[in-house]
Amino acid sequence: MFDFILQKPIPCKDAVSWSPGVLLHQFLGIPFAKPPLGELRFRKPEPYGNWTGTLKATAFGPSCMQDFYENDKRLIPNLNITEDCLQLNVFVPGNIDKRNWRAVMVWVHGGGFTNGQATMFNGSYLSSRSDVIVVTINYRLNVFGFLYAGMDSNYKGHYGLFDQQLAFKWVKDNIEDFGGNPHIITIFGESAGGVSVTLQSILASNLGLFQRVIAESGSVLMPVDLDGTQTSELTKQTAKLLNCSRANMEDTIACLQTIDAPSLMANYFKAMPHFFKFSFTFAGELLNHSLFNDLAKNNSPPLTMLRSLDVIAGTNEGEAGLEFFDLLGYQKPWKFNVSKGIPERILCKHIIPMANAEIYKGCDDLNGVICDSYVKNSPTSASLQDQTQAAMDFYADISMNYPTFQFLKIHSDKTTMNTYQYTFDHTPTWELIQERPSWLRGPNHASELAFVFGLKDWYPRNVQPTSAELVLSHQMMDMWTNFAKTGNPNNGNTSLWRPFNRNNYYLSLDIPLKSGVSLYGKRMEFLLKDVPEIARVCKNQTYVVSTSLGKIRGTIVEVDSQKIVQFRKIPYAVPPVGELRFAKPLPITPWNETMDSTTFGPSCMQTVNKEDSHLVSEDCLHLNIYAPFPVLLSSDKPVMIWIHGGGFTSGQGKSTDGSRLSLKGDVIVVTINYRLNVFGFFSMGNPNARGNFGLYDQQLAIKWVYENIHAFGGDPNKITLFGESAGGVSTTIQGVIPSNVGLFKRVIGESGSVLARRDYQTKTYETSKQIIKNIHCEKSSDTEILGCLRSQNASVLLQTWQQIDWKKPSKASYSMTTSIGPITDGELIPESPETALKNPKSSMYRQFTSVDLLVGTNTADSGLLYFNLKPYAQIFNINVTEGVPTRIVCDEMAPSIVREIFSIKCPALAEAICKQYSPKSPATLQVQSQMAADLYGDFLEDVPTIKSLNYHAQSVKSTFQYLFSHRPNWEIIGDRPPWLVGANHASEIPFVFGLKSFYPPTIPITQEEETLAERMMKYWINFARYGNPNGNSSGYWRPYTVEERDYLNLDLNITMSSSLYKDRVDFWTTTVPDIVRQCQPHSVNSSTTFLPNSLVLFVNVLAVICILI
């Protein structure tokens, strides 16, 4: 504390009244540092020290060396400039009373670190209105305050920041003598002043000097010269212009110290580049770029400093008004008129690359990504105003909005102190920056200053503020000073301004005041998470995303000259081993290290060749994510979750590459694994082991995607399930499960329906019992049985199931079903879907009709009959390759259906089926074979699909049907009998995921097939995005209705048709139920015991196609 203040008061300017009845003392031009002249030029400031006599502090002092802005001159009482400028001003309301301490507010002016002065800001009205002490300070600017000669020199810059720090220390040490509280000090500033106060807030050497910070339109995290390259180059260029370049930097600076101040300043400005350059660097003694890293460390000095402070920070809606001035010098070379607007080409071809080069060091991938992000709502066809708005958004975000948001985020997340955000949205009657382009929306940069310091003191005499503006000004002054006094801007009667916290609350300073959430939310998320990761990826062909569970590293792959990010082998469940075998899956728990998801994981346990046994495992509950590069959190892309087929006994997520579909539609594609065969569907028929574990796995994977896909750029509210064969069964089963409500919006079922009837219930129980017996696990209690089974080696369990499933064929054992699969368990699936969908009040019906539905079949899904009959060829005395005679329909297939599916003794039903699928007159073996195939396809695929369409079409959601008719040049199932006509089972899959992902290199892809694939991919993508395969409007593909039954025929020539297989469908939906009712007295009702299911391959088929589907 200085003795002179204690002994001899500083004479102040005559006390005047600024607020009614409030006297004010002004202490003006108080020196806080020695004049930085001669040897002290380019040096840290030294404290002024004591003086004798009384200091005359009655007039504002000069400004530091600078060029004045013309519009500012009216507000500056002393237009002199000099190096001897390190002074401050103190505004004290009422009587100076050391016993009645007041809160203190220290103002740091803006001006880009090249201009500005304390004298422009008269703190009188703010002080007298709110009973606070206001202090305004000068600090050195431009070359005098921020010259930098390199870390290996004695001239490391930041002199202007050292000046500010010394001023804060002076206030801390002396403000008590003015009646101020040295323990309640707030530093506040605007523009470069906002940068300054936030920068000072992370300097550990400031600990205890102040308690609160208000940053207006400025943040320490703004783009600056981190490593000092630009700033040191500026020093060299200035020296060159002044003929001071020397071999030794010390000699160069010594020469600059001899140059007169006006010449030094003029040449500094002459050497300064124009765009995206800043006057200070984070290389130096006071600052270094490790400060940013240190903020992430809990006990680091910078974070300790920040944790001691309350913070308000905000921006103005029209910050981009500064862009007008930055672009004036580029109009001629870039050939545009900035006064009229900023075309998209200027933003994307010039501004973004220039900013990218400065901020992100020229990562070329970023240019297009940023352009796309900012112009997506302002395409080239948009008005020039809209294109200009995109440029304004980018400029304001990169220079002001995002750095402010980032600072608030760090403070809110890392400290327990108060954090508040504002946006100043009122366009005033008068603005400090007068030259305003017509395209600028909202209040310009610095427009809030008049509202903080008093409108009447700032507005010209010929401009009168409105009464509403005066009210807003008073509200802002009250909030600023409330915060300075208590750390809370609200008064005792209101809490309109909510703390920022994790909800990102902010206050809109407008007429009237309004509160909001997540200011510029999507854009901030894009800059906070997406852009840094893309910049990192430029140097490393991996990509890291952060989920709520932990970080995940994926790999970047180039497909068709486009980049896709593949995140592979992401666990969504705890490995289902030990006690978790034959149990519902448990969600995966968070992890600490970054998960390596650059390679695919194993498939779930299934039949493979011995040499491939290492490719399967019980620890298989993983998913794979395909996301277009770059992964943008703000993009909210539709999500498509693929569930593979394979008869619930084989298959894997990794066999289907989602890259091309993802790139084609700008969607996120997810493929999943789920437990299969005995591991996925073993059931004891009671709560100890209900079964359906594979379905529970699917559900948990869907939940994982719903909860985490945003981190990959996906929209959790636009999730579509799609799958084929058992995958189609799965998607439609998931579509009726009540506990799935809200997890997804749409379902696509390819050659698989929830209503396709398969005798799983009885066979699953029988198979499970046989496994227990064969493996010698028959015990007295379920707990002991499960303990025994869980102790077995996985390969032993798999082999035991295989032996049961692959038992030697006999005439009596012929079956069109396999041995194990989904059941109606009373929990996940409360009742038979067939029963539930007949009841509009059932929870399953309500869930089914809450999603959009697109389902269909292939013309030759029945090609699987070939594999079904092959093991029985010798027993039935047929050559399946040559054909399937009608006697097989009548003697084997029809009785099997009646016996296994309807579980009734009804010869009349078998006879009706025989008659329906027998030629009316003598026919060739080709015709007989086709009719046998029709029976197989109708019963297991086509009719159940149409029945599900009829139920769903009664809802208000979208319903669409297709038929895939094109027989491709190459098919997944290559073993095809000559009598089969049309597109085989699974043949549509390459057309959905991209032909190149499936076709061998030796098989040519015709242009006609490529066109069909393009259209099918677009249909599927449109449905995922809009719920309509035509897009966001009506189109060629008409919806399915019960009356018209329209469907789209997907062939090389796409056509619309109606009433697919009408006569055969009528047979199953009208004739068969009538016959069953007549036989009912002799039957067992199967509608509540059997889970209808879809086409499942006879297991002998699986060895052929399991790795393909």
N, C-alpha and C positions, 0 to 999 in steps of 0.2 A: 504494500500500500504506500502511495506517495505521501510524504510528510506535508508537501505544500497544500494538499487538499484538506488535510486535517487542520492546518494552521490558518490558511488563507483561502477562503472560498473563491472559486473562479467567477468573475463577474459574468452574468448572463445577459442575453438580450432582454430588453424590457419585457416584463411579464405581460402577456396578452391573453385575451379570452377567445378560445377556438370552439368550445362547446358552451352552451348557456350556463353562466355562473361558474365556469372552471377556468382558473388562471393557469398559465403554462410558462415554464422556464425553458429557454433554449440555450444550450451551451454549444457553441459552434466553432469548428476549426481547431479542435483539441489535437495536438500531435501525440501519436502513440509510438512513433519510431523516429530515429534519427533520419534526416534527409538522405535518401539513397543516392548520393552523388559521388563522383570521382571514384575512389577505391571501393565504395559501397555499391556502385552500379553493378548489377549482376551478382549480388551477394545477398545472403539472408539478412533480413532487417535486424537492426539492433534496437533495444528499448530506448525510448527517448531519454529517460532518466529524470532527475529532479531539475527544477529551475528555481531561481530566486525571484521574489516579488510576486505580483499577481499576474496571472495569464489572462490576457484580454480575449475572451471567447464569445464575442458578440457579432461576428460576421462569418459567413461561409467562406471556406478557403477555396483554393483552386482545385481543378481536376487533375488527375494524372495524365501523362502524355497520351494524346489521341487526336483523331479527327472527329469533330462533332457531327451528329446527324442533324440535318436542318430542322426536322420536326421537334427535336428535343430542346432546342435553344430557348424556347419560351419558358420552359420549366426549370432552367438552370440559372440560379441567381448570380453565379460568378463564372464568366466564360474564359477565365485565364486557365492555361495549362502549364504544368511544370513537373519536373522530376521530384521536387520537394512537395509531395502531395499526401504523405501518409498521415492523414488526420481523420477524426471522427466527430460526429455531432450527437448530442444527447438532448432528448426532449422529455421533460419531466412535468407531469400535470400537478396542479395544486401546490401546496407547500411541501418543501423538502423535509421529510420527517424520517430520521433513521429508525424511529421506533415503529413506523408503519410501512414496512417494506412492501414494495410493489414488484410484480412480475416484470421481467425485462425481455425485450424483443430486439435482437440485433439484425439489421437488414444488410444483406449482401447484394449489391446491384448486379444486373446483367449487362450484356453487351458483347457477347461472344469472346470474352477475355481480351478484346481489342479496344473496346469503348466502354463508356459508362462512368457514373460518378455518384457519390453519396448525396451531393447537394440537390440533385433532381428530385429526391424523395424527402419531402417535408413531412416528418413524422408527427407534426403538431396535432392534426385532427384525430388521427388514430390514437395518439397518446391521451389527449384530453377526453375523448368520448369514452374510452374504455378503462381509464385509470391504470395505464401501464407506462413503463418507461421504454421509449423507442430510441435505439441507437443506429445510426447509419455510418458506414465506413467506406473509405477509399482503399484501394489496393493497386499495385502496379499492374500495368496491362501490356499487351502486345510484346514487342521485343524486350521491353524493360522488365516485364514481369515473367516472361516465359521463354527467354532464350535458353537453348539447350545445346551443349557442345559434346555430349557423349558421356557415358558412364566412366570412362577412363580419364576424364578431365576434372578440373576443379569447378566446373560450371555446369551443374546438373539441373538447372532450371527450377521451376515451381516457386519463384520468388514472390509472385503474387499470392500464392496459397500460403506461404510463410507469413506474408503481410496479414492476411486474414486471421491466421492463427494467433499472431501477436496481438491483434486488435481484440480478439476474444479474451486473451489473457488479461489485457488491460481492463476490459469490462469486468471480468471476474474479480480482479484485485481491487477495483476502485468504485464499482457501481453502488456499493453500500453507502458511500458518502453522498450519493445523489438520492438516497432513499430507496435504492433498488435492492432486490433480494438476490444475492450472488448464487443462491442455490436453486433459483427458478429462472433460468435463462433459456430463451428460445432463439435459435438462429433461423432466419427465413430469407429466401431469395428467389429471384425469378430468372429464367433462361440460364445464362452462365452463372447467375447467382444460385439458381436451383441446383445446377451441377456442383457448385462450390459447397453448398451446405450439406448435400448428401455425401460428397467426397470427404468433407471434414468429419462426417458422422462415422466413418470407418477408420479414422486415424487414431491408433491407440494412444498417441501422445496428447490427444484432446480429452482423455477420460476425466470427467468431473468439471470440465469447463462450461458445459451446457447440458440441458436436460431434454430439450425438445427440438424438433426440426420441422420446418414447413418448406417444401420444395414446390415451386410453381414453374411448370414447363421446363424442367431440367432435372437430369439424373446423372449420377456418377457413371452409370452404365451406358451412357450415350457412346456412339462410335468415336473413338479417339485413336491417337497414334500410340499403340501399346508398347512397341519396342523402341520408339524414339527415332526411327529411320526418317520419317518425314520431317520431324522437328529439327533434327540435326542438319538435314539437307537444307532446310530453310535458313538456318544460321549460316551455312557455308555460302549460299547464294546471296544473302545479305552482305556478307563480308566481301564477296567478289565484286558486287556493285560499288562498294565503298573502297575498293583497292586495299582491303585489309587481309586478303588471303595470305596465309603464311604456312610454312611447312609444319610448324608446331601450333596446335590449337590454342595453347596458352598465349602464344604471341598474337594469334588472330584476335583473341578476346581482348588482349591488352590494347590492340589497335582500336577495336570498337569502343573501348572505354574512353578514347580520346575524341571520338566523333561527337559533334554537337547534337543535342537531342533531336531537333527537328529533322536533320538530315538522316540520322539513324532511323527514325521512325518512318520517314518517307520511303527509304529504300527497303525497309523490312516489308512494308505493305506492297511495294513493287515486286518483291521476290515471292510473295505468298501466292500459292496456287488458289484456284477459285472454288472448286466444288468438293464437298465432303472432306474438308481439311479442318483440323482443329488446332488451337494455339498451344495446347499443352500435351504432354506425353505421360504415360504411366511408367516410363523409364526415368529413374532419378533417385534422389536421396529421400525425399518425403514420400513418394509413391513408387510402387512397382506393381507389375501385372499379377504377381503372386497374391496380391490382396484379394482378388476374385476367388482364387482357389482357397485361400484362408477362410473366407466366409462360409465355406462348407465344413470347416473343422470346428467342432463344438467349443473347444476351449482356446481358440486362436485369439490373439489380441484384437484384430479387427472386429470379430464377432462379439467379443466381450464389450467393446466400445458401443457397437450398434445395439446390444442388448440393454444398454443403460438409457435408451432414448425412446420417447414417443415420437411418432411420425405422421405427418400429413403430406401427401403428394398428389399432384394432379396436373391436368393439361387443359388446353382450350380446344374447342371443337375445330377451329380454323387454323390450327398451328401451321398448316401447309401454306399459309399466306407467305411464309418466308421463301417457299419454292419459287415464287414469282421472281424474286430478286436473284436467286441463284441461277435461274435459267435465262435471264436477260442476255448474258454474254454468249449463249449457245444458239441463239435463234438463227443466225446466219449459217453457221456450219451444219446445223441440223435441219435447216430449211422448214421452219415453222414460226408462227406468231404466238408467243406465249400469252399475249393479252387476250387472244381469242380462245385459247384452250391448249390442252396438252394431249395430242393424239396418242393412241395406244402404241404406235411405233416408236414414239419418243421414249415412252416409259420402258418398253421391252427391249429396244435396240440400243438405247443410250443410258438412261438413268439407272436401270437395274444393273446392267453390267458394270457401270462405273461404281455404283455403291458396293457391288459384290467384290470388285477388285480391292476396294479400300477396306471393307469390313471383314469379308470372308476370304480374302486373299485369292480371289479369282477362281473359285470352284465353278467351272463352266456348267455343270449339271444344275446349279442353282438358278441360273438365269431363266431358263424355261419354266422351272417349277414355280418360282416367284411370280413370273409373268402370268402363268395360268391361274395361280391362286388369286391374284388381284384383278384380273380382267374377266374372270369367269362370269361375273354379273354385268360386265360392261364390254361385250364383244365388239369387234370392229364395226359391225352393223349398227351399234348403238350410237346415240347422239354424241356429239363432241363433248357435251357437258358430262355425260356419263363416263366417257373415256377419261376425261380430266379428273373426275372424282376418283377413279382408280389410281391415277398418279398421285393425287392428293393424299389418298389413304396410305399409299406406300411411303410417301415422304414423311407424313406425320407419324406413322408407326415406327419407322426405322430411326427417326431422329428424336422423337418425343414420347409417343404413347407407349411403345414397347419398353424402352429403358425405364420409364416410370413404373410401369406394371411390374417389371422384373425386380426393381428395387423394393416395391411394396410386397411382392411375393416373398422375397428373402426375409424382409423384416417380420412379416406376419408368420411365416413358417418357422423361423429360427428364434424368435423372441416371445416373451410373454407381455411385452409392452403394447401400448395402444397403437393401432395402425388405421389410418383413414385415407380414402381416395375420393377425389372430386373430379368433375369435369365442368369447366365453365362454358355454358352453352348460350348465354344471352349475347346477341349481337348489339353492341351499345349504339347510342345515338352518335357518339364521337369515339374515334379510336386513335391511339397513339401512332400507329402505323397508318398513315393516311392513304398511301398509294395502294389501292385494293382492287385486284382484278374482278371482273364481273362474275367469274365462275366460282369465286371463293364462297363457301358456305360456312356460316357460323362465325363466332368472334375470332379475330385474328390473334396472332401471337402478341402477348403483352397487354391484351385488352382488359384483363382483369385487374391490372395495377391501379387504375383509377378507382375501382370499387374497394380496394383494400386501403388506400391512403386518403380517400375522400374525393368525391366527384367534383365538387365545386372548386377544389384546388387544382384539378387537372383539366376540366373542360374549359375551353376558351369562353370568354365573356359573352360571345354572341351565340353560344350553344347552351341550351338549358337542358339539364337532365330531367327526365320524366319523374313523376312522383313514384312510379313503380321501380324505376332505377334507383332512386334514393333509398327505397325500402330494401332492395336487394343489396345495395352497398352497406347499409347498416347491418343487415343480417350477416354479411360476410365479415365485416369488421368485428362483430360480436363473436362469431364462430372462431375467427383467428385468435382473438384475445382470450376467449374462454379456454381454448386449447393451451395457450401460453400459460394461463394461470393454473389449470387443473389437469391438462392432458386429455381433456374431453371437449370437443367443440360445441356440444349441445349444452343448453342451459338447463336449469333444474326442472323445467316444465315440459321438455320435449326430448325425444330420442330419435328424431327423424334421420339423423346421420348415423348409420349403423357402422360399427367397426368392419374393416375390410375382411378379415378372417378368411377361412377356406372357401366361403361362399362368394368372395370377390364383390362385396357390397360397395357401392359408391353413391355419392350425392351429386345430382345435377344442379349446378348453380344457375338457375334460370328463373324466369318469372312465370309461374311460381316455382319454388324449390321442389325437386322430385328425387326420390331415392330409386336406385336401380341395382341390377345384379350383372356382373361380368361385362364390363364395358369393353366393346369391340372383342367379345369373347373368342370367336372363331379365329380372328386375325392374330390375337395374342397367343393363342394356343399354337398356331402355325409357326410363329416366330420363336416361341419359347421351346418347343419340342421338335418340330419337324426340321426347320432350317439348320439348327446346329448338328443334328444327326446326319443330314445330307452332306453338310460341309465335312464332317468327320469321315464319311464314307468315301469322299473324293480321294482320300489317301489310303483307304482300306476297303477292300471289296467284301466287307461284311457290314451288317446293319444291326444296330441295337435299339430295341424298344424297351420302355419301362412300363410294366404292368403293376397292378396292385399286389401281385405275388412276388415280383422281382424282375430283374432285367433279363432279356432274352436276345441272344445274338443269332441272326439269320445270315444267309449267304445270298449274294447278288448273282443272278444268272442271266445271261443274255439269250433271249429267245426271239427268233425272227427279227434281229437287230433292235430289239427293245429289251429293257431291263426289268426283271421281275425279282422281288425279294422272296425267298423261300425260307420259312421258319419251320424246321423239321423236328420231329420227335419231341414235341412239347408235351409234357405229362399233364393230364387233367385230373388224374386220380392217383391215390396211393397204390403202389403195386399190389394186385389182388392175390397175394401169396400167403401161405401160412393160415392164420385164422381168418383171413379175408377171402380165401378160396370158398366158393359157393356162398358168398355174402354180397350184399349191395356194396357198390364202390363208395369209397370215402374220398372227398375232395382233396386234391393235392394241397399241401401247406406251403407257405411262403419260403423262399430260399434267399440266401445272402449274396452269393457270388453270381456273376453273370452266367446264365445258362447257355451252354453251347448247343445251339439248335441248327447246326450246319450239315448234319448227316441224318439220314432216315433211321428210325428205330426198327426193331424186329416186328414181325407179324405175330398175331395171337396164335396160340397153339392150334395146329391143324396138320393134316396129312401133307408131308413133303418127302422128297427123296432123302435118303439117309445122308448124303453129302451136304444137304441143305438144312440139316437139323439145327444148325447154329442160327438160322434166320428166323426161328420161331421161339417164343418165350411166353411164360405167363405174365411177365412184366412188360406188358404191351399196350397199356392204355394211354396212348399218345395221340396227338393230332398234328396235322401239318397245315400251314397257312401260306397261301400264295397271295401276295399283295403287289400291285404295280409300284415300281420305283418312281419316285421316292415314297416312303410310307409317310403319309400326311395325316396327322391327328385331326386336322380341321376338315378333312375331306368328306367324312360321313358317307362312305361308299356302301352300296348294298352288299349284303353278305350271303353267300351261298354255301351251305354245309352239305357235302356229299357223303351219303351212306352207301357203302359198297354192297354188292350182292355176293352170292356164293352159297345160297341155300342155308344160311345160318350155321354152316359147318366149315366154310373156308372163305378166303378173301382178305384184303388188306387195303388200308387207305392209300398207301404209297403207290399202288399200282395205277392210280389215276392221276396224271399230271394236270394240275389245275392252272398251269401257267398261261396257256393260250386263251382259255376262257376268261381268265382274270384280265389279261391285257386287252382282249377284244372288247369287253364290256366295261372296263374300269370298275371292276367289282373285286371284292375279297372272296377267294374260294378257300374253303376249309375241307380237308378230308380227315376222316377219323378211323381209328381202330375200335373194335368192341369184342368182348369175349364170345367165342364160338363153341359149337358142338357141346360136349359134356361140360366144359368150363363155363359156358355162357347160359346153358339152359337145363342143366340138371335140376330136378325138382323132387322133393319129398311130399309135396302137396300140403305143407303146413308152414307156419311162421318160421320154423327153424331153417328151412331152405325152400322158399316159395318157388324159386325159379326165375326166369326172365332176367337173369343178371346181365345178359348182353343188351337187353332193352334199357335197363337201368344205366348201363355204361353209356349208351347213346344219349340218354336224357342228361346225364351229368356232363357229357361233352358239350351238349347244346347250352347248358347253363354256363359252362366255362366260357364259351364263345360270347354269350349274352353279356357276361360280366366283364370280359377283358378285350373284346374285339375293338373297342374304341382306340386302344393303344396301337392298333395296327391300321388305323384309318377307317375302320368300319363303323356302320351305324347299327347299334344294337336293336333299333326299332325297325330295321329293314332286313330281317333274317329270313331266308328261304331254305327249307329242307328239300333236297332232291336226292333221288337214289333209284337204282335199277334192280329188278328181280327181287331178291330178299331185301335189298336196299329200298325198293319201291314199297314193299310190304312195310318195312320199318318206318319210312317217312309217313305213310298213311296211318300206321298204328300210333306213332307219336302224335299224329294229328287228332286222335280221339282221346288221348290220355288227359284227364281233367287237370292233373297237377302240372301240366305244361302251359297253363294259361299265361299268355303274355310273353313267352320265350321266343316265339317266332310268328311271322305274319303270313307265310305262304308255304304251300306244299306242292312239290312236283313228284309224281309217282310214275316211273317208267316200267312198264311190264310187271307191275306188282300192286296188289290192292289189299287193303285191310279186310275186305269181304271175300277174298278168294279162299275157298274152304279146303282145309287140310286137317286130318285127324291127328293133331299134335297132342291134345290133352291126354288121351289114353296112352298113346305111344310113348310120350315123354315120361309118364309115370312108370310104364312097363320097362322102358329102357333104363331108367334110373334104378329101379329095383334090381334089374339084372346086373347092372354094374356093381352094386353093393354086394350081390351074391358072388359074382365071378372074382371079385377082388378080395373076397373073404373078410368083408367088413360088417357082416351081420352081427349086430349087437343088441343089447336089451333096451337101449334108449337112443333117441335121435342124436343126443349130444355125443354119445360114444361112437355112433355111426359116422357122424361128421368128423370127429376127431381122427378116426381111422382113415377116412378118405383124404383128409387134409395132410396126413402123414405120408401119403403115397407120392412117389416120384411122378412128375407131370407126364412124362413119356409113358409111364405104365397106365395111367388113367386114360390117356389118349388111345393107346393100343387096345385097352379093354373095350372102350366104346366102339372102336373100329371093328373089332371081332363080332360085336353084336350087330352092328349096322351092315356089315358085309357078309352076313351069314349066307350059306350056299342057297342059291335060288331053288325053289320048288313050285309046282303048280299051285299048291295051297298057299304059298307065301307071297304070291304076286301082289304088289302094292304100287300105287301111284304116289305114295308119300314116303318120307324118310323117317328116321327113328326119333328125332328130338327137335324141339323148337319152341316158339313162344306159346304160352298158355294163358287162359283167363285165370288170373291168380287171386282175384277179389280185392287186390290192393292197387297195384299200378294200373291194371286193367280191371275195373270193378265188375264188369259183366260182359257177356258176349257182344262184340260190336254189332253183329247182325240184329240182336235184340235191342241194343241201345239206340241205334240209328232209326229204329221205327218209332221211338218215343222222343218227341221234341222237348220234353221236359227233363230228359236225362242229362247229366253233366257231360257225358261223352258226346252226345249230340250237340250240346251247346259249344263245346270246344271245337268239334269238327266244323261247325258252321260259322266259327269266328275267324277262320283263315281262308285265304284264297286258294283255289285248287286247280291244278293242271295235271291231267293224267291221260295215259294212252298206252297203246300196245303196238307190237309189230305184227305184220301180216303172217309171219311164220314163227311166232313164239313157240308154236307147237313142234318146232324142230327138236325140242328136247325129248319128245316121245321116242325118237330114235335111240337115245341113250337109256331111256327108261326100259325099253324092250330088249335091248341088246343082251343083257345077261340071261334072258328067258328064251332066246332064239331057239336053242336046241330043244328045250322043254316044250315050246309051243310049235315046234317044227316049222319055223319060218326063217326066211333070209331077210332080215330087217333092211339091209341095203337095197334089196330089190323092191320091197314094199311091205305094207301091212294089210293083210286081207281082212274083209269085213267080219269074219268069224272071231277075230281077236277083239273087235269092238263088242260083239254080242256075248262072247263066252268068257272074256277076261276083264275088259275095261269096265263095262257097264256093271257087272256084279261087284267088282271091287269098289266102285263108287257107292253103290247102295249099301254094301257091307261096312265100309270104313268111314264114310262121310255121313251118311244118313243114319247108320246104325239101326236099320230096320230090316225086317223080313218082308220084302215087297217085290215079288217077281214081276208085278205089273210095271213097276218103275224101271226095272232092268230091261223089260221088253220095250217100253216106250223109248228109252235111250237108244236101244238097238235099232228100233225102227227109224228114229230121227236121223241117225247117222249111218244108215245103210242106203246104197243106191236103190232107186225105185225100179230099176231094170238091170239086167246083166251089164256089168261095167268092167273096164280094164282095172288092173291092179293099181295103176296110177290114180284112178278116180277113187278106188276103195281106200288107198293110202291117204289121199287128201281128206277124205271124210273122217277117217280115224284121227288125223291130225286136227281137224276142226273140233272134234269132241274134246281132245286133250286141251287145245287152246281155249275153247269156249268155257269149259268148266273151270279151268284154273286161272284164266287171265281175262278174257274179253267180257264175259257176263258179269263177274264180280266188279270189274272196273266200271261198267255201265251202271250197275246197281248203285255203286257209291256216287256216281255222277248224279243219279236221280235224287238221291237223298240230299246231296249238297246243293243242287240247283234250286231247292226250295228256300235257300237262305238269300240274304242280300249280298253275299260276297261273290267274287268272280268265280266262274266255273268254266273250264275249257277242256275239250277233248281233242286228241290227235290220233292218227294212225300212221305209223311209219311203214311205207310200202316199198321203198327203193332197196333192191338187192345190190349191195356194194361190190366193188371190185375185190375187196378183201374183207373178211369177217373175223371177228374175235373167235368164234367157234368154227374152226376150219373143217371139222369132220362133218360133212353134210351129205345126206342121202340124195340121190338124183330125183326122187319123187317129191322132194320138198319145194314148194313154190313160195316165193316172197322173201321178205327180210327176216333172217333168223333172229333168235333170241340174242339180245345184247348188241345187235348190229347198229343200233342208233348211237351207241356211246361215243364212237369216234367223231360223229357229226355234232355232238354236243360239246366235246372238249377240244376239238380241232383235229383234223385228219392226220396232220403231221405228227401228232403226239402218239398215234397208234399205228399208222400204216408203215410196214417195213420199207426201207429205202428202195428195195427192188420193185415195189408195186407202184405203178404210176397212178397219180391222182388226176382224174379228168377235170376239166374246167366246170363241167356240169355238177360233179360231186362237190367241188370246192364251193360253188354257188349255193348248193343245198346246205352245206355245212355252215356257210356264212349266215344264211337265213335262219337256220335252226338255232345257232348260237344267239343270234339277235332276239329271236322269240323268247328263248329261255331267260336271257338277260333282261329284256323288257318286262317280263312277268315278275322277275325278282325286284326290279326297280319300281314298277308301277302297279303290279297286280293285274296287268293286261299285256299279253304278248305282242299286241300291236303298238305298244308305246303308251303315251299319255293321252291318246285319243282313240276313237273307234277306228277299225281298220278291216282288213280282209278276213281275218280270223274271227268268226262270229262266236259269241259265248254259247255254251251248251245250255239248253232249256229242256225241261221234261216234255214239252209239246213238240219242239222241232228236232231236238237231239242232233244239232249240228256238230260236225267235227272237221278238222283239217287233215287232208290226206298229204303227208309229207313224202313226196316223190320228186323226181327230177322236174316234173311239171306239177307244182303245188296247186291243189284244187280244194274247194269246199264241197262237202257232201252232208248227208244226214241219215239218221237211223241205221247205224252200223250193225250189220248182221241181224236185221230186225226179226226175221222168222225164228232164228235160233235163240235169240234173246228172249222172245216171247215164250218159246218152249220152256226155258229154264225159269222164267219169272211168273208164268201163268199155269202151264200144263203140269210141270213137275210139282209145284205146291199142292195142286188139286189131287194128284195121285198120292202124294205123301199123306194128305189128310185122310184119304180113304183107307190107307194102310195103318194109320196112327194107332188103332187099338192094339196092334201087334208090334208096336215100336217103342223105342226109348227116345224121349225128347232130347235132341242134341243141342237145341238152340242156346241152352244156358251152360252147357258143359264144354263145348268145343270152341276154341278160338278160331274163327275163320282166318285163313292165311293165304299167302300167295304161292305162286309156282316155286317149288323147291326141287332142285335136281336130285334125281336118284344118285346116291353117293358114288356109284361107279363113275358117274360123269365128272365128279369134282376133280379127280386126278388129272383130267384133260383140261379143264377150264379154270380151275381155282386161281391160278396165278394171273389170269387175264381179266376176270370180272371184279 
